[in-house]
Amino acid sequence: MLIVWLCSAAVVACGFLIIYIWATWNNNYWYKLGIPFIKPAFLFGNLKDYVLFRKNIGEVYNELYWKFPDEPAVGVFKLRSPQLMLRDIDLIKTVCNKEFNSFRNHELKLNSEFNEVAASNPFLATGEKWKRLRNLHAAILSTGKLRLVYPYMLNVCKLMVDYLEQQENQDLEVGMKQHSTKGATDCLTKIIKDLFENPTDDNSLPKNLVQLMAHESLSSAYKSTYEELANHSMTYFSGFDSTSTEIALTLYMLALHPEVQNDLRNEIKEVGEIGLGFDRLHKMKYLEAVINETMRLYPTCLVSRRECTQDIVLKSGVRHYPIKKGMTVSIPYYAIHRDEAYYPDPMKFNPDRFYEKETLSQFLPFGIGPRICFGAKFSLTAIKCAVFHIVDNFEILLSQNVEPKMPEFCINSLIPIPRDKLWINLRKLNRNFSHCSFTEVCSSCFKHKDKISILEQLNPIARYATFEENQTPSEATPMEKTLNQITLLGRVGGEPQKRGSLEHPVVIFSLATHTHYKYESGETSQKTDWHRISVFKPSLRDLVFSYLHKGQRVLVNGRITYGSVKEDGNIKSTTSIVADDIIFFHSGEN
């Protein structure tokens, strides 16, 4: 019996010995090459805290990143497999650009036989299939094509603001991740919905992402099937989470830093919602800097891993790093963006740092090289548009029910998804730019028939770019706004005594701004914005009221003109203002 137990123990011991040798035989891989490395844990390598769900993957690599702060690259182990972690920006650019052919595939791959939809995602595709998918999606999301879907983004953002304004509480406490996800989802679903409700002719230019996808596919050498087009569509839905997360994080950081929020709102005031064209949105330097700073602290991808497709030796200074085919290199974006060598005082939220060209050259929010995220332009446009409208209409405050702190990430996520809801308070801004400035202009208009400068008074209503057919947009020049033409069309309905009186007149009218865009391609489009304005200025309301009688339409003429402003871009626009529908009512009537 004893012999049986001894034999069993020997077999078990041999089994454990074999497992130990199998698990550790490669642990001296980097030591043999003379490359600094981090000693691995048994079975887990250097990812024990991540495998056991103790820490997020970004936090794990951040700790590994600082083990050798002076090295351009460090040897680590993903479980049993050796992996080279890159720390130097120049070395990262070498891998992703110069030596791209040796590192063209992501480590994470998927066989289309198991999941055809996911395998159609360019992030997971490899080889020639990735190249074909990249060309297709890059053409779909080019700057010119984004202009076609930009009006959908504006509409969704305005609907989001309208929804938030309808809430009864003065201080609205919201979980921004939930609301930004709804907005991001609405943006694409409205585009797809429009495809079915408003189909275009075969000869017309595609008007939305789905049509653009089909158009690009059918016009290319490779003809996609309907199933493949459906699979490609799912790629865009997969990007909602990262886009909505960055929107929520940006708003939360603005709540944490009210001084930055005020500076951003000042820039927004200079632009004004009426003039929020595609080019103008992307020229807002501080808005872009705020979003970049948020994405620096919370990049859309925490860690990227590239697979080596052929043997190669990487060089950085005196160091040589032999990489065999099948091995991977890791790029810890999360750690690099918090490295003081690249970003002084890295934990400080400081958008001003992105005014420096050197900072931009080290900034890797969407990756780098040919495998950079093809949806970067689309995502940035959506983020900018959403943040613009929220900051323009609400003061963003920290929730009193939640302790202010830097967000923490979900442990099992490869993108920075907040572990807890980002609760903030939105307080509607008590301002009406038309009520304050436009009525002053109208009042002066009736008193003075000649030109009156309104550079101070009409700001931001007159912020339009007006180009003649033969003008070419260039750098912005100062714009002088002068009174030239304003038309008020008034009418009174019902009994005069029910609509107001000389003692208590109130003037309300709708202001319509029509903006006509002409593109270099010859395409034209028009945008109309309506604003409801109440006028309480006695000198204006009494004068207009005296002209109005029951059942009559009265034309009251003033003057308003715009100077011109030259801008970069290929949009030529002309704008006109028409005021219509003046009515009067008692002060107590809704």
LUMDO-242164 format. One record per residue (C-alpha): x, z, y. Coordinates in pm, whole numbers, padded with zeros to 5 digits, always signed. Each point is the difference from the previous one (the first is absolute). Last residue first. Example, Ala and Ser with C-alpha at 12.3 -4.5 7.8 and 13.67 -1.06 7.14 Angstrom:
+01367+00714-00106/-00137+00066-00344/
END
This chain:
-04853-02220+08260/-00220+00091+00298/+00074+00307+00213/+00186-00193+00273/-00294-00237+00046/+00073-00358-00093/+00155-00311+00143/+00112-00321-00167/+00287-00244+00052/+00013-00255-00280/+00323-00196+00043/+00368+00030+00088/+00220-00294-00091/+00377+00026-00031/+00218-00297-00088/+00314-00035-00208/+00239-00280-00083/+00245+00014-00287/+00299-00189-00131/+00136+00146-00319/+00338-00119-00130/+00208+00309+00059/+00200+00151+00279/-00183+00085+00321/-00064-00141+00345/-00239+00183+00229/-00239-00168+00243/-00182+00142+00301/-00364+00074-00047/-00283-00056+00240/-00303+00196+00125/-00258-00076+00264/-00352+00124+00066/-00338-00157-00039/-00335+00167-00057/-00253-00212-00180/-00348+00151-00028/-00242-00051-00282/-00357+00088+00089/-00276+00159-00206/-00029+00308+00221/+00238-00007+00294/+00376+00032+00030/+00204-00056+00315/-00031+00359+00126/+00118+00128-00336/+00328-00191+00032/+00081+00161+00334/-00114+00345-00104/+00194-00018-00327/+00323-00115+00164/+00040+00235+00297/-00149+00284-00205/+00257-00028-00284/-00193+00110-00309/+00069-00303-00218/-00046+00026-00375/+00190-00254-00211/-00067-00130-00350/+00292-00205-00130/-00019-00325-00198/+00304-00175-00149/+00006-00371-00080/+00277-00176-00193/+00036-00375-00014/+00200-00229-00228/+00192-00323+00027/+00219-00187-00248/+00232-00266+00142/+00299+00109-00211/+00161+00141+00314/-00285+00248+00018/-00276+00022+00262/-00172+00331+00053/-00309+00049+00217/-00079+00353+00116/-00353+00077+00117/-00055+00340+00161/-00360+00111+00022/-00098+00291+00223/-00345+00138-00058/-00187+00164+00284/-00135+00337+00100/-00088+00093+00357/-00157+00336+00080/-00233+00043+00296/-00136+00342+00086/-00132-00001+00359/-00051-00376+00018/-00192+00023-00323/+00042-00055-00367/-00141-00187-00297/-00337+00164-00032/-00085-00036+00372/+00096-00368-00017/-00257-00066-00274/+00139-00199-00289/+00314-00215+00006/+00265-00036+00269/+00261-00274+00003/+00356-00031+00117/+00275-00256-00037/+00327+00129+00139/+00273-00258+00049/+00357+00094+00082/+00245-00243+00152/+00323+00034+00197/+00136+00350+00015/+00371+00010-00068/+00216+00083-00301/+00373-00056+00037/+00185-00037-00328/+00368+00087-00035/+00184-00238-00234/+00008+00011-00378/+00263-00213-00172/-00112-00348-00100/-00326-00174-00081/+00005-00376+00071/-00232-00140+00265/-00137-00356-00010/-00347+00091-00123/-00036+00284+00249/+00059+00354-00111/-00189+00320+00081/+00124+00323-00159/-00246+00280+00047/+00039+00353+00125/-00285-00009+00249/-00206+00275-00159/+00298+00239-00037/+00046+00074+00296/-00226-00129+00271/+00051+00254+00276/+00379+00018+00025/+00070-00373+00001/-00327-00051+00183/+00125-00185+00306/-00284-00111+00228/-00066-00363+00088/-00281-00077+00243/-00365+00094-00028/+00047+00365+00076/-00275+00260-00020/-00176-00142-00303/+00324-00042-00192/+00123+00345+00093/-00290+00149-00190/+00054-00232-00293/+00367+00096-00017/-00080+00370+00013/-00259-00054-00272/+00263-00164-00219/+00251+00284+00024/-00173+00320-00099/-00303-00108-00201/+00186-00290-00160/+00279+00223-00130/-00248+00237-00155/+00164+00329-00088/-00081+00312-00189/+00226-00056-00300/-00180+00081-00323/+00168+00288-00179/+00129-00071-00349/+00111+00301-00200/+00250-00037-00283/+00003+00072-00372/+00265-00179-00206/-00131+00068-00350/+00253+00159-00234/+00260-00160-00230/+00063-00281+00246/+00066-00338-00169/+00359-00104+00076/+00041-00286-00251/+00142+00036-00352/-00262+00262-00089/+00009+00271-00268/+00094+00294+00223/-00247-00064+00280/+00179+00026+00331/+00032+00280+00255/-00101-00044+00363/+00201+00174+00274/-00177+00311+00116/-00279+00123+00227/-00210+00259-00189/-00353-00128-00056/-00329+00138+00133/+00085-00057+00367/+00032-00372-00066/+00275-00160+00202/-00117-00215+00288/-00030-00375+00057/-00161-00091+00332/-00232-00287-00067/-00086-00349+00123/+00332-00172+00068/+00183+00208-00261/-00246-00108-00271/-00008-00365+00110/+00377-00042+00020/+00062+00185-00328/-00234-00237-00184/+00145-00319+00151/+00359+00110-00053/-00063+00091-00364/-00182-00326-00073/+00272-00209+00165/+00271+00194-00182/-00170-00056-00336/-00047-00374+00052/+00358-00044+00117/+00140+00203-00292/-00212-00176-00263/+00294-00195-00148/+00181+00327-00075/+00371-00081+00005/+00112-00170-00319/+00196-00268+00186/+00213+00267+00173/-00097+00350+00103/-00260+00262-00080/-00321+00064+00190/+00107+00296+00214/+00374-00084+00007/+00138+00103+00341/+00378-00025+00030/+00001-00311+00223/-00285+00150+00205/+00208+00307+00081/+00291-00213+00119/-00231-00195+00231/-00093+00315+00194/-00359+00028+00128/-00083+00147-00338/+00150+00338+00092/-00277+00044+00256/-00248+00071-00281/+00142+00353-00045/-00160+00217-00268/+00291+00235-00067/+00105+00033-00365/+00277-00259+00040/+00193+00170+00283/+00216-00311+00030/-00125-00286-00222/+00263-00198-00194/+00262+00267-00072/-00273+00262+00029/-00155-00127-00323/-00378+00039-00011/-00078-00372-00027/+00263-00026-00274/-00170+00272-00207/-00345-00164-00001/+00148-00346-00055/+00182+00109-00317/+00130-00338-00126/+00061+00010-00375/+00223-00230-00205/-00098-00101-00350/+00183-00101-00316/-00115-00300-00208/+00312-00207+00062/+00296+00224+00068/+00096+00144+00336/+00368+00062+00082/+00030+00204+00322/+00325-00040+00193/+00097+00245+00274/+00278-00067+00249/-00246-00103+00271/-00331-00084-00162/+00011-00248-00287/-00260-00092-00260/+00119-00146-00331/-00247-00223-00185/-00139-00063-00346/-00326-00195+00011/-00369+00080+00049/+00046+00345+00158/-00334+00176+00037/-00099+00136+00340/-00149+00344+00066/-00184+00092+00320/-00063+00357+00112/-00248+00149+00247/-00192-00321+00073/-00243+00000+00294/+00247+00205+00198/-00106+00347+00125/+00258+00127+00249/+00106-00349+00100/-00357-00124-00029/-00110+00252+00261/+00287-00101+00227/-00091-00366-00045/-00363+00070+00092/+00102+00178+00320/+00254-00274+00085/-00261-00274-00050/-00240+00175+00235/+00288+00048+00244/+00091-00367+00000/-00348-00149+00041/+00095-00366-00038/-00169-00025-00341/-00339+00082+00147/+00052-00248+00284/+00070-00281-00243/-00319+00062-00199/-00220+00052+00304/-00104+00338+00132/-00092-00103+00355/-00339+00167+00014/+00133+00314-00164/+00231+00078+00290/+00369-00087+00010/+00123+00248+00258/-00238+00264-00132/+00151-00043-00346/+00346+00074+00138/-00130+00319+00158/-00169+00093-00327/+00335-00030-00179/+00168+00234+00247/-00285+00250-00040/+00023-00013-00380/+00376+00058+00014/-00059+00312+00210/-00275+00108-00241/+00245+00025-00293/-00173+00149-00306/-00317-00197+00074/+00208-00316+00035/+00160+00080-00336/-00347+00024-00155/-00101-00334+00149/+00311-00166-00142/-00050+00163-00341/-00360-00124-00022/+00096-00356+00093/+00295+00010-00241/-00228+00115-00283/-00255-00271+00076/+00268-00268-00031/+00153+00146-00318/-00337+00035-00170/-00134-00337+00109/+00288-00198-00150/-00148-00015-00350/-00306-00175+00143/+00223-00282+00116/+00146-00056-00347/-00352-00006-00143/-00052-00336+00170/+00290-00148-00199/-00183+00085-00323/-00311-00180+00123/+00214-00300+00094/+00157+00012-00346/-00341-00005-00166/-00108-00291+00221/+00305-00194-00120/+00303-00052+00220/+00137-00350+00056/+00379-00005+00029/+00130-00271+00234/-00169+00165+00297/-00312-00116+00187/-00237+00160-00251/+00179+00335+00023/+00025+00001+00378/-00369-00083+00043/-00112+00248-00268/+00195+00281+00163/-00110-00099+00349/-00360-00001-00120/+00042+00352-00135/+00184+00117+00310/-00252-00129+00254/-00080-00296+00224/+00137-00296-00194/+00025-00313+00219/-00287-00241-00044/-00002-00310-00217/-00171+00158-00299/-00267+00146+00220/-00005+00372+00063/-00197+00266-00183/-00175+00256+00220/-00171+00256-00225/+00231-00036-00300/+00332-00007+00187/-00131+00251+00252/-00030+00259-00276/+00367-00053-00090/+00110+00064+00358/-00236+00294+00032/+00142+00142-00323/+00353-00036+00140/-00041+00208+00315/-00259+00230-00153/+00261+00129-00246/+00247+00080+00277/-00271+00177+00202/-00123+00200-00298/+00359+00100-00081/+00051+00104+00363/-00307+00223-00020/+00103+00174-00322/+00363+00046+00106/-00116+00125+00341/-00182+00306-00131/-00226+00068+00296/-00087+00279+00238/-00208-00132+00289/+00031+00198+00321/-00306-00083+00210/-00214+00023-00310/-00289-00243-00037/+00177-00283-00181/-00095-00338+00141/+00342-00041+00163/+00170+00002-00340/-00218-00284-00125/+00051-00202+00318/+00378+00046-00029/-00006-00126-00360/-00217-00295+00098/+00249-00083+00274/+00286+00011-00250/-00190-00225-00241/-00069-00255+00275/+00361-00007+00113/+00122-00052-00356/-00249-00283-00053/+00120-00165+00324/+00357+00001-00145/-00098-00216-00299/+00094-00334+00158/+00301+00141+00184/+00134+00120-00334/+00022-00363-00112/+00240-00088+00282/+00214+00307-00063/+00035-00085-00367/-00204+00199-00250/-00127-00287-00216/+00332-00183+00008/+00186+00314-00108/-00258+00051-00275/+00059-00341-00156/+00378-00002+00045/+00024+00348-00154/-00219-00096-00293/+00220-00301-00082/+00321+00202+00030/-00144+00282-00210/-00098-00244-00275/+00347-00154+00013/+00167+00325-00095/-00199+00323-00004/-00344+00126+00099/-00074+00369+00057/+00013+00002+00382/-00147-00351+00009/-00325+00136-00151/-00126-00251-00255/+00116+00233-00280/-00256+00255+00117/-00287-00242-00062/+00137-00134-00329/+00038+00341-00158/+00134+00010-00357/+00081-00369-00048/+00130-00018+00358/+00295+00219-00100/+00081+00253+00270/+00321+00082+00181/+00132+00307+00180/+00375-00034+00050/-00056-00244+00283/+00152-00343-00045/+00233-00199+00228/+00311+00210-00048/+00268-00250-00105/-00150-00285+00202/-00026+00237+00298/+00374+00047+00026/+00022-00079+00372/-00347+00126+00087/-00136+00303-00189/+00326+00118-00160/+00216-00071+00305/-00259+00151+00234/+00004+00319-00207/+00380+00008+00017/-00017-00034+00378/-00254+00283+00021/+00216+00238-00206/-00165+00248-00236/-00064-00206-00314/-00093+00182-00322/+00160-00162-00305/-00190+00058-00325/+00114+00112-00343/-00279+00016-00261/-00063+00320-00197/-00282+00142+00220/+00060-00195+00319/+00361+00100+00049/+00199+00006+00322/+00324-00159+00125/+00050+00020+00375/+00042-00266+00269/+00152-00023+00350/+00154+00349-00045/+00041+00249+00285/-00317+00206-00059/+00060+00051-00374/-00276+00236-00123/-00217-00097+00299/-00171-00300-00158/-00083+00194-00317/-00222+00234+00203/-00169-00295+00174/-00042-00169-00337/-00210+00293-00121/-00196+00019+00327/-00092-00368-00018/-00107+00028-00365/-00236+00288+00088/+00078+00341-00143/-00099+00230-00285/-00182-00252-00215/+00223+00063-00308/+00135-00357+00014/+00064+00034+00374/+00183+00333-00025/+00209-00131-00292/+00102-00325+00169/+00379+00032-00018/+00022-00069-00374/-00309+00138-00171/+00123+00005-00363/+00259+00273+00070/+00065+00032+00372/+00229-00250+00169/+00323+00074+00190/-00006-00183+00333/+00251-00282+00033/+00311-00099+00192/+00139-00327-00144/+00320+00006-00205/-00134-00258-00245/+00037+00234-00297/-00176+00276+00196/-00291-00234+00074/-00078-00044-00369/+00075+00361-00097/-00363+00083-00072/-00042-00299-00234/+00033+00194-00326/-00230+00271+00130/-00348-00076-00139/+00111-00168-00323/+00258+00274-00064/-00261+00268+00061/-00259-00176-00218/+00253-00036-00282/+00096+00364+00032/-00364+00106-00001/-00056-00196-00321/+00317+00137-00155/-00118+00351+00079/-00340-00073-00153/+00164-00140-00314/+00234+00298-00022/-00288+00242+00043/-00190-00173-00281/+00305+00013-00225/+00049+00368+00074/-00366+00073-00069/+00016-00187-00332/+00321+00179-00097/-00161+00333+00072/-00287-00088-00235/
END
